[in-house]
């Protein structure tokens, strides 16, 4: 089978390796589509850990860092229950960096980390794992009644932010305000349900009057973006993006009913709730895959991400 493998930073190679066989608790999946996780792909291409303090070694395991994948089960390992050969599935959980990834024609997956999905085009269901991740943050908002009827802000309109725009609408936000400096991403957010789209330069200062946000989610992980939201939000700001700097929670935030929330834990319940939104049509993942390429053009696809010419790329392991 063909698979992508990083021999060194900047050097992903498409090579042939034997098709693996599933062991206990595993399934073998014929991959029909796998979408990029832009931060992972860009960082591993550059040889930089995605998370502060992390460590990368090369060569990477075959198929890494692919984890947003959908396909058809072609073999079951021992003690796998509830799944069948021929079933369409998507991964709802990253298989982990110590296991082969999904940038290949076939991939071994842990049975507990997949869910059955409709027989749809790959772009519609491959990014279930990302939708689960975003739903984790929304579950925290729901626990404090911070979405329904609220003015909800989304900062950073990459893949996670565009999902957040749709989830805010689906969970009952009165108004969704989407914020990003890139024109094309604001236009896409408007198409996907944002009521108002703004460049940060055009957003009024302060948290007074009808321009203030009630709650907001940051999908950038950038200090400047998070503090921007904190200065304009009344109730709560959730940090979804990967944080690499200290955030200043100063006296201006202590004397009011305001909460700065970190991230939660990936879990099956969030995956099932996200999948339900996808199946009902409340969350549409297809527009996130702005480019579809054969897997043999993986390096070109990552270059599109790096240059912000693509939101996500969906790779076809069988094309080219």
C-alpha positions as CSV (number, residue, x, y, z in Angstrom):
1,X,0.0,0.0,0.0
2,X,1.1,3.6,-0.5
3,X,1.7,5.8,2.6
4,X,3.2,9.1,3.4
5,X,6.2,9.0,5.8
6,X,8.4,11.8,7.0
7,X,12.1,10.9,6.8
8,X,13.1,14.3,8.0
9,X,11.6,17.8,8.4
10,X,10.5,19.1,5.0
11,X,10.8,15.6,3.5
12,X,7.6,13.6,3.4
13,X,8.0,10.7,1.0
14,X,5.2,8.6,-0.6
15,X,6.4,5.0,-0.4
16,X,5.1,1.4,-0.6
17,X,4.9,-0.7,2.5
18,X,3.1,-3.9,3.4
19,X,-0.6,-3.6,4.3
20,X,-0.8,-4.1,8.1
21,X,-3.2,-6.6,9.8
22,X,-5.3,-5.6,12.8
23,X,-4.6,-7.1,16.2
24,X,-6.9,-7.2,19.3
25,X,-9.2,-4.2,19.5
26,X,-8.1,-2.9,16.1
27,X,-9.7,-2.6,12.7
28,X,-8.1,-2.2,9.2
29,X,-9.7,0.7,7.3
30,X,-9.5,1.4,3.6
31,X,-9.0,5.2,3.7
32,X,-11.3,7.1,1.3
33,X,-10.3,10.5,2.4
34,X,-8.1,12.2,5.1
35,X,-8.1,15.9,5.9
36,X,-5.2,18.0,7.1
37,X,-5.0,19.2,10.7
38,X,-3.2,22.4,9.6
39,X,-1.1,23.1,12.7
40,X,0.1,19.5,12.9
41,X,1.0,19.3,9.3
42,X,2.8,22.6,9.2
43,X,4.7,22.0,12.4
44,X,5.8,18.5,11.5
45,X,6.9,19.7,8.0
46,X,9.0,22.4,9.7
47,X,10.4,20.1,12.4
48,X,8.7,22.1,15.2
49,X,6.7,20.5,18.1
50,X,3.0,21.6,17.9
51,X,2.8,21.9,21.7
52,X,5.2,23.9,23.8
53,X,7.8,21.6,25.4
54,X,7.0,18.7,22.9
55,X,9.6,16.6,21.1
56,X,9.7,15.4,17.5
57,X,11.8,12.6,16.3
58,X,12.4,11.5,12.6
59,X,11.7,9.4,10.7
60,X,8.1,9.7,11.8
61,X,5.9,6.6,11.8
62,X,4.2,5.8,8.5
63,X,1.0,7.9,7.9
64,X,1.8,10.5,10.6
65,X,0.4,13.0,11.3
66,X,-2.9,12.1,9.5
67,X,-5.7,11.5,11.9
68,X,-8.9,13.1,10.5
69,X,-9.9,10.2,8.3
70,X,-12.9,8.4,7.0
71,X,-13.1,5.1,5.2
72,X,-14.5,1.5,5.0
73,X,-13.7,-1.3,7.4
74,X,-12.0,-4.2,5.5
75,X,-10.8,-6.3,8.4
76,X,-11.6,-6.8,12.1
77,X,-9.1,-7.8,14.8
78,X,-10.1,-10.1,17.7
79,X,-12.6,-8.8,20.3
80,X,-13.9,-6.0,18.2
81,X,-17.7,-5.6,18.8
82,X,-20.3,-3.4,17.3
83,X,-18.5,-2.9,14.0
84,X,-18.7,-4.8,10.7
85,X,-16.7,-5.3,7.6
86,X,-18.0,-2.9,4.9
87,X,-19.1,-0.3,7.4
88,X,-18.3,3.3,6.8
89,X,-16.5,4.9,9.7
90,X,-14.7,8.1,10.7
91,X,-12.1,8.5,13.4
92,X,-13.4,10.6,16.3
93,X,-10.1,10.5,18.3
94,X,-6.5,10.9,17.3
95,X,-4.8,7.5,17.3
96,X,-1.8,9.1,19.0
97,X,1.7,10.0,17.9
98,X,3.1,6.6,18.9
99,X,1.0,4.7,16.3
100,X,1.0,4.9,12.5
101,X,-1.2,7.6,11.1
102,X,-3.9,7.7,8.4
103,X,-2.0,9.3,5.4
104,X,-2.1,6.0,3.6
105,X,-4.3,3.8,1.5
106,X,-5.0,1.7,4.5
107,X,-4.7,2.4,8.2
108,X,-5.0,0.5,11.5
109,X,-7.4,2.2,13.9
110,X,-8.4,1.4,17.4
111,X,-12.0,0.3,17.3
112,X,-12.9,2.4,20.3
113,X,-11.8,5.6,18.4
114,X,-14.2,5.3,15.4
115,X,-17.9,5.9,14.8
116,X,-20.2,4.7,12.0
117,X,-21.0,7.5,9.6
118,X,-23.2,7.9,6.5
119,X,-21.9,6.8,3.1
120,X,-21.1,10.4,2.1
121,X,-18.3,12.1,0.2
122,X,-15.2,12.1,2.4
123,X,-15.1,15.9,2.9
124,X,-18.4,15.7,4.7
125,X,-17.3,13.4,7.5
126,X,-13.5,13.1,7.5
127,X,-13.0,16.0,10.0
128,X,-15.3,14.4,12.7
129,X,-12.3,14.4,15.1
130,X,-12.0,18.2,14.8
131,X,-15.7,18.7,15.3
132,X,-15.5,16.6,18.4
133,X,-12.6,18.8,19.7
134,X,-14.7,22.0,19.2
135,X,-17.8,20.4,20.8
136,X,-15.7,19.8,23.9
137,X,-15.4,23.6,24.3
138,X,-19.1,24.0,23.6
139,X,-20.0,21.5,26.2
140,X,-18.3,23.7,28.8
141,X,-20.3,26.7,27.5
142,X,-23.5,24.7,27.7
143,X,-22.7,23.7,31.3
144,X,-22.8,27.4,32.4
145,X,-25.7,28.4,30.0
146,X,-23.4,30.7,28.0
147,X,-24.7,30.2,24.4
148,X,-28.5,30.2,24.1
149,X,-29.7,33.8,23.5
150,X,-26.2,35.2,23.8
151,X,-24.1,37.4,21.5
152,X,-21.4,34.8,20.7
153,X,-18.0,35.7,19.3
154,X,-15.6,33.5,17.4
155,X,-12.0,34.7,16.9
156,X,-9.9,33.0,14.2
157,X,-11.8,31.6,11.2
158,X,-9.6,28.6,10.4
159,X,-11.2,25.1,10.4
160,X,-12.0,25.1,14.1
161,X,-13.4,28.7,14.0
162,X,-15.7,27.9,11.1
163,X,-17.1,24.9,12.9
164,X,-17.5,27.0,16.0
165,X,-19.6,29.5,14.0
166,X,-22.0,26.7,13.1
167,X,-22.1,25.2,16.5
168,X,-22.9,28.5,18.1
169,X,-25.8,28.9,15.8
170,X,-26.9,25.3,16.3
171,X,-26.8,25.7,20.1
172,X,-29.0,28.7,20.1
173,X,-26.8,31.8,20.0
174,X,-28.9,35.0,19.4
175,X,-26.1,36.5,17.3
176,X,-22.8,35.1,16.0
177,X,-20.0,37.5,15.5
178,X,-17.0,36.1,13.6
179,X,-13.6,37.9,13.7
180,X,-10.6,37.4,11.4
181,X,-8.2,39.6,9.5
182,X,-8.5,37.6,6.2
183,X,-11.3,38.7,3.9
184,X,-11.9,35.3,2.3
185,X,-12.3,33.6,5.7
186,X,-14.8,36.2,6.9
187,X,-16.8,35.6,3.7
188,X,-16.8,31.9,4.3
189,X,-17.9,32.4,7.9
190,X,-20.8,34.6,6.7
191,X,-21.8,31.8,4.2
192,X,-21.7,29.3,7.1
193,X,-24.1,31.3,9.4
194,X,-22.2,34.2,11.0
195,X,-24.5,37.2,11.5
196,X,-21.7,39.7,11.5
197,X,-18.1,39.3,10.2
198,X,-15.4,41.8,11.3
199,X,-11.7,42.4,11.0
200,X,-10.2,42.9,14.4
201,X,-9.4,46.5,13.4
202,X,-13.1,47.2,12.8
203,X,-14.3,45.8,16.2
204,X,-15.2,48.5,18.7
205,X,-13.2,48.7,21.9
206,X,-14.8,48.0,25.3
207,X,-17.6,45.8,26.6
208,X,-20.3,48.3,26.8
209,X,-23.5,48.8,24.8
210,X,-24.7,46.5,22.0
211,X,-21.2,45.8,20.5
212,X,-20.1,43.8,23.6
213,X,-19.9,40.0,23.3
214,X,-21.6,37.9,26.0
215,X,-19.3,34.9,25.4
216,X,-16.6,34.0,22.9
217,X,-14.2,31.3,21.8
218,X,-10.7,31.9,20.6
219,X,-9.5,29.5,17.9
220,X,-6.1,31.1,17.4
221,X,-4.2,30.5,20.6
222,X,-2.6,33.9,20.2
223,X,-2.1,36.1,23.3
224,X,-3.2,39.2,21.4
225,X,-6.4,37.6,20.1
226,X,-7.4,36.2,23.5
227,X,-6.8,39.5,25.3
228,X,-8.7,41.2,22.5
229,X,-11.7,39.0,23.4
230,X,-11.3,39.5,27.1
231,X,-11.5,43.2,26.7
232,X,-14.8,42.9,24.8
233,X,-16.6,40.0,26.4
234,X,-18.9,40.1,29.5
235,X,-19.3,36.5,30.7
236,X,-16.7,34.0,29.4
237,X,-13.9,33.5,26.9
238,X,-12.8,29.9,26.1
239,X,-9.3,29.2,24.8
240,X,-9.5,26.5,22.1
241,X,-6.3,27.3,20.1
242,X,-3.0,26.0,21.2
243,X,-1.7,28.5,23.7
244,X,2.1,29.3,23.7
245,X,2.2,32.5,25.8
246,X,1.1,33.7,29.2
247,X,-2.2,35.6,29.2
248,X,-2.7,38.6,31.4
249,X,-5.7,38.3,33.6
250,X,-5.4,41.8,35.2
251,X,-7.4,43.8,37.8
252,X,-9.8,44.9,35.1
253,X,-11.1,41.3,34.9
254,X,-11.1,40.5,38.7
255,X,-13.9,42.9,39.6
256,X,-16.6,41.6,37.3
257,X,-18.5,38.4,36.6
258,X,-16.1,37.1,34.0
259,X,-14.5,33.7,33.3
260,X,-11.5,32.7,31.3
261,X,-11.8,28.9,30.4
262,X,-9.2,26.5,29.4
263,X,-9.8,23.4,27.3
264,X,-11.5,20.1,28.3
265,X,-11.0,16.4,27.6
266,X,-11.7,14.6,24.4
267,X,-14.5,12.2,24.9
268,X,-17.0,9.9,23.0
269,X,-20.0,11.9,24.2
270,X,-18.7,15.0,22.5
271,X,-18.0,13.0,19.4
272,X,-21.5,11.7,19.3
273,X,-23.0,15.1,19.8
274,X,-20.8,16.6,17.0
275,X,-21.7,13.8,14.7
276,X,-25.4,14.3,15.4
277,X,-25.0,18.0,14.4
278,X,-23.2,16.9,11.2
279,X,-25.9,14.3,10.2
280,X,-28.7,16.8,10.9
281,X,-27.0,19.4,8.7
282,X,-26.4,21.9,11.5
283,X,-22.6,21.6,10.9
284,X,-21.3,21.3,7.4
285,X,-17.7,20.2,7.2
286,X,-17.5,20.2,3.4
287,X,-16.6,23.9,2.9
288,X,-13.6,23.5,5.2
289,X,-11.9,21.3,2.6
290,X,-11.1,24.1,0.1
291,X,-8.8,21.9,-1.9
292,X,-8.9,18.2,-2.8
293,X,-5.6,16.6,-3.9
294,X,-4.2,13.1,-4.5
295,X,-2.1,12.0,-1.5
296,X,1.0,12.0,-3.8
297,X,0.7,15.8,-3.7
298,X,0.9,15.9,0.1
299,X,3.8,18.3,0.2
300,X,2.1,20.8,-2.2
301,X,-1.0,20.6,0.0
302,X,0.9,21.6,3.2
303,X,2.4,24.5,1.2
304,X,-1.1,25.7,0.5
305,X,-1.8,25.6,4.3
306,X,1.4,27.4,5.2
307,X,0.6,30.2,2.7
308,X,-3.0,30.5,4.0
309,X,-4.3,29.6,0.5
310,X,-6.3,26.6,1.9
311,X,-8.4,26.2,5.0
312,X,-8.0,22.4,4.9
313,X,-6.9,20.0,2.2
314,X,-8.6,16.6,1.7
315,X,-6.2,14.0,0.3
316,X,-7.4,11.1,-1.8
317,X,-5.0,8.1,-1.1
318,X,-6.2,6.4,-4.3
319,X,-5.9,9.4,-6.7
320,X,-2.9,10.5,-8.8
